[in-house]
Amino acid sequence: MSVKVEYHKFDVVVVGAGGAGLNAAQVASQHVKTAVVSEVYPTRSHTISAQGGISASLGNLEEDHWHWHMFDTVKGSDYLADQDAAEYMTRRAPEMIIALEHIGLPFSRTPDGKIAQRPFGGHTAEFGKRPVKRACYAADRTGHAMLQNLYEKSVEQGTHFYSEFYALELLVNNGTVNGVLCYDIQNGEFHIFHAKAIVFATGGNCRIYQTNSNAHINTGDGLALAMRKGFSWSDAEFFQFHPTGIYGAGNLITEGVRGEGGILLNKDGERFMERYAPTIKDLAPRDIVSRSMMKEILDGRGVGPKADHILLKIDHIGIEAILEKLPGIHELSLVFAGADCTKEPIPVVPTAHYQNGGIPTGYLTQVIKGNMDGEEYVPGFFAAGECASASVHGANRLGTNSLLDLVVFGRTAGEQAAKFAQENPFVELVEDAGKEGLATLNKFANANGTNTFGPVWEELTRIMQTNVGVFRTEELMVEALEVLDKLEAKMDDFRVVDKSSVYNLDLIEALELNNMILVAKAATKAALARKESRGGHYRDDYPDRDDANFLKHTEVYLEEDGKTPRVDYRKVRMQPLTVEPFPPKARVY
Ligand SMILES: Cc1cc2nc3c(=O)[nH]c(=O)nc-3n(C[C@H](O)[C@H](O)[C@H](O)COP(=O)(O)OP(=O)(O)OC[C@H]3O[C@@H](n4cnc5c(N)ncnc54)[C@H](O)[C@@H]3O)c2cc1C
């Protein structure tokens, strides 16, 4: 190729430096030469904003058991989770908390010095009988504490960091994943990382929604890169709308607020969750609470001049408890809602928060290629964290199960990738490796057409919010696909105003927008094809769950043209590792 490319060789390359990437790197670098590439400086990854906690059945404040945690995870997923992965994750949770504590994570404590735990939505004792205190936390800054610790540990172990490197193309030779092409945002230079094993940990994609709780980097790059190489996005239609985003801003108010006693009120001051989930009320799983809130609003019981939001009341637990356990929330609501939550309720609405599906993997994080006829592992390719799907979250993730996923599957990915690298030689790069990524970059670097980022991005996020949001119908989603096709065409007549090669964020945004349109199309096609309601996917035209036809994973692949999504399916792994399966049941709380 004519452009200058610098080549690097590592046993393991981790793409992404959030909780999943750093857990993987921290483990892999103990065994083999490991690099991390990340679009942002590691501690600016989205994990930094995780607030409320990480789940584990430590039983520090009341009796708990990993099997109860597994049951809650499977039931929370609306039975779409793979039960081998759910068992693997929940069984390993307690040892993971101890491992985090040993690398210095400053968990909040009980008066007698144990790790403190609080209740969270959908976490129960004795298979659904009552809420249980299972979330371990560091005040309301759990992700912050975790990421700082992991970064420190990874650096200490000699992991090589390439920060502000943007991944453009996943490299594959004859079915084996063996590298990644990156663009150095600081100076516009290209780098190929040739590796024995690649771990994708590129985070989620909820920036495709207008109201969301996500960081700017959460644009689904990893999914787009994987799909363009013939891999699939599993359960693409399942997004989590978190009930309590700040009205008008979208920033998250952690479920920990309800865990500490916060309640949701409609315009009549009614604690309406008592009607929708009589047993666990405001601590029902997020899909149920979000839908209940939207129903209150649509039925005219919303709050405010436009009757378009709900109130979250927490002042009754007292100013001291708020400032000790929820200091970040106090600050966030003051700054973004103008509400002092020690005295008045916080105005909230559901906000797009989490991508439940992802690049499909086995419970040992090896990427899978599969359909209803079977599945096979992709050599050299591992994935963990929000970009991946093991699958433990299925159609709806339980709060605090994401940070646990990052630690359990992140560390497993590190172990497995290192093992793969120790047992296998390097696979040669193909001639002209990286040419597709370079072509895409050149297309946008030299784009002098008509359309610019702002209007296209605004239209994309608006149509996803209104037509592929909490409530969906065939008509709305068909319209969304038409709009998305038009937006895709606009990317061929695009303009990137900044032509420099130093910190050209105009260019990076164009590349991300290009990925976001692909990801939005894939999600919408998957949602259109799933003619039932399950977890975070609710169809007004198909309001019931349909296990006979849809108890299966969606797998979205791209057609040969590299841009048209094709919907396929794969069997759910219903068999756990050692215990009896939890058969699908009606999901009542
Ligand atoms: C406000 C908020 C609070 C939350 N609180 C909790 C909680 O209390 N408990 C819980 O369990 N979960 C919580 N979550 C969810 C959880 O924080 C996330 O799901 C999780 O942190 C995702 O981690 P990750 O490592 O997969 O990805 P991220 O932390 O998003 O990291 C992604 C990484 O990928 C890199 N990357 C992306 N694209 C590219 C590219 N093209 N090239 C190179 N690098 C790239 C980025 O630079 C980044 O380093 C919360 C989420 C939010 C938004």
The ligand as an SDF file (V2000), in Angstrom:
LIG
                    3D

 53 58  0  0  0  0  0  0  0  0999 V2000
  -24.0050    6.4750   33.9450 C   0  0  0  0  0  0  0  0  0  0  0  0
  -23.8530    4.9910   33.9370 C   0  0  0  0  0  0  0  0  0  0  0  0
  -23.8480    4.2910   35.1260 C   0  0  0  0  0  0  0  0  0  0  0  0
  -23.6910    2.9060   35.1330 C   0  0  0  0  0  0  0  0  0  0  0  0
  -23.6670    2.2570   36.3300 N   0  0  0  0  0  0  0  0  0  0  0  0
  -23.4990    0.9120   36.3430 C   0  0  0  0  0  0  0  0  0  0  0  0
  -23.4370    0.2250   37.5920 C   0  0  0  0  0  0  0  0  0  0  0  0
  -23.5150    0.8020   38.6620 O   0  0  0  0  0  0  0  0  0  0  0  0
  -23.2810   -1.1240   37.5530 N   0  0  0  0  0  0  0  0  0  0  0  0
  -23.1790   -1.8240   36.3920 C   0  0  0  0  0  0  0  0  0  0  0  0
  -23.0440   -3.0360   36.4290 O   0  0  0  0  0  0  0  0  0  0  0  0
  -23.2050   -1.1680   35.1950 N   0  0  0  0  0  0  0  0  0  0  0  0
  -23.3550    0.1660   35.1510 C   0  0  0  0  0  0  0  0  0  0  0  0
  -23.3820    0.8180   33.9430 N   0  0  0  0  0  0  0  0  0  0  0  0
  -23.0710    0.0720   32.7120 C   0  0  0  0  0  0  0  0  0  0  0  0
  -21.5650   -0.1230   32.5850 C   0  0  0  0  0  0  0  0  0  0  0  0
  -20.9050    1.0060   33.0940 O   0  0  0  0  0  0  0  0  0  0  0  0
  -21.1170   -0.3380   31.1490 C   0  0  0  0  0  0  0  0  0  0  0  0
  -21.9060   -1.3160   30.5440 O   0  0  0  0  0  0  0  0  0  0  0  0
  -19.6680   -0.7820   31.1280 C   0  0  0  0  0  0  0  0  0  0  0  0
  -18.8630    0.1290   31.8290 O   0  0  0  0  0  0  0  0  0  0  0  0
  -19.1140   -0.9830   29.7310 C   0  0  0  0  0  0  0  0  0  0  0  0
  -17.7460   -1.3130   29.8640 O   0  0  0  0  0  0  0  0  0  0  0  0
  -16.8800   -1.8010   28.6360 P   0  0  0  0  0  0  0  0  0  0  0  0
  -15.5200   -2.0960   29.1560 O   0  0  0  0  0  0  0  0  0  0  0  0
  -17.5790   -2.8610   27.8990 O   0  0  0  0  0  0  0  0  0  0  0  0
  -16.8180   -0.5390   27.6670 O   0  0  0  0  0  0  0  0  0  0  0  0
  -16.3860    0.9840   27.9050 P   0  0  0  0  0  0  0  0  0  0  0  0
  -16.0650    1.3040   29.2910 O   0  0  0  0  0  0  0  0  0  0  0  0
  -17.4260    1.7790   27.1930 O   0  0  0  0  0  0  0  0  0  0  0  0
  -15.0470    1.0640   27.0860 O   0  0  0  0  0  0  0  0  0  0  0  0
  -15.0180    0.9450   25.6930 C   0  0  0  0  0  0  0  0  0  0  0  0
  -13.5960    1.1080   25.2210 C   0  0  0  0  0  0  0  0  0  0  0  0
  -13.5320    0.8620   23.8240 O   0  0  0  0  0  0  0  0  0  0  0  0
  -12.7290    1.8340   23.2050 C   0  0  0  0  0  0  0  0  0  0  0  0
  -13.1480    1.9810   21.8110 N   0  0  0  0  0  0  0  0  0  0  0  0
  -14.4160    2.1070   21.3230 C   0  0  0  0  0  0  0  0  0  0  0  0
  -14.3680    2.2210   19.9820 N   0  0  0  0  0  0  0  0  0  0  0  0
  -13.0630    2.1470   19.6330 C   0  0  0  0  0  0  0  0  0  0  0  0
  -12.3690    2.2110   18.4030 C   0  0  0  0  0  0  0  0  0  0  0  0
  -12.9910    2.3550   17.2210 N   0  0  0  0  0  0  0  0  0  0  0  0
  -11.0140    2.1130   18.4220 N   0  0  0  0  0  0  0  0  0  0  0  0
  -10.3420    1.9680   19.5840 C   0  0  0  0  0  0  0  0  0  0  0  0
  -10.9530    1.9020   20.7770 N   0  0  0  0  0  0  0  0  0  0  0  0
  -12.2850    1.9910   20.7830 C   0  0  0  0  0  0  0  0  0  0  0  0
  -12.9250    3.0890   24.0350 C   0  0  0  0  0  0  0  0  0  0  0  0
  -11.8310    3.9580   23.8860 O   0  0  0  0  0  0  0  0  0  0  0  0
  -13.0260    2.5140   25.4500 C   0  0  0  0  0  0  0  0  0  0  0  0
  -11.7460    2.4040   25.9980 O   0  0  0  0  0  0  0  0  0  0  0  0
  -23.5500    2.2060   33.9220 C   0  0  0  0  0  0  0  0  0  0  0  0
  -23.5680    2.9180   32.7260 C   0  0  0  0  0  0  0  0  0  0  0  0
  -23.7290    4.2830   32.7270 C   0  0  0  0  0  0  0  0  0  0  0  0
  -23.7990    5.0200   31.4360 C   0  0  0  0  0  0  0  0  0  0  0  0
  1  2  1  0
  2  3  1  0
  2 52  2  0
  3  4  2  0
  4  5  1  0
  4 50  1  0
  5  6  2  0
  6  7  1  0
  6 13  1  0
  7  8  2  0
  7  9  1  0
  9 10  1  0
 10 11  2  0
 10 12  1  0
 12 13  2  0
 13 14  1  0
 14 15  1  0
 14 50  1  0
 15 16  1  0
 16 17  1  0
 16 18  1  0
 18 19  1  0
 18 20  1  0
 20 21  1  0
 20 22  1  0
 22 23  1  0
 23 24  1  0
 24 25  2  0
 24 26  1  0
 24 27  1  0
 27 28  1  0
 28 29  2  0
 28 30  1  0
 28 31  1  0
 31 32  1  0
 32 33  1  0
 33 34  1  0
 33 48  1  0
 34 35  1  0
 35 36  1  0
 35 46  1  0
 36 37  1  0
 36 45  1  0
 37 38  2  0
 38 39  1  0
 39 40  1  0
 39 45  2  0
 40 41  1  0
 40 42  2  0
 42 43  1  0
 43 44  2  0
 44 45  1  0
 46 47  1  0
 46 48  1  0
 48 49  1  0
 50 51  2  0
 51 52  1  0
 52 53  1  0
M  END
$$$$
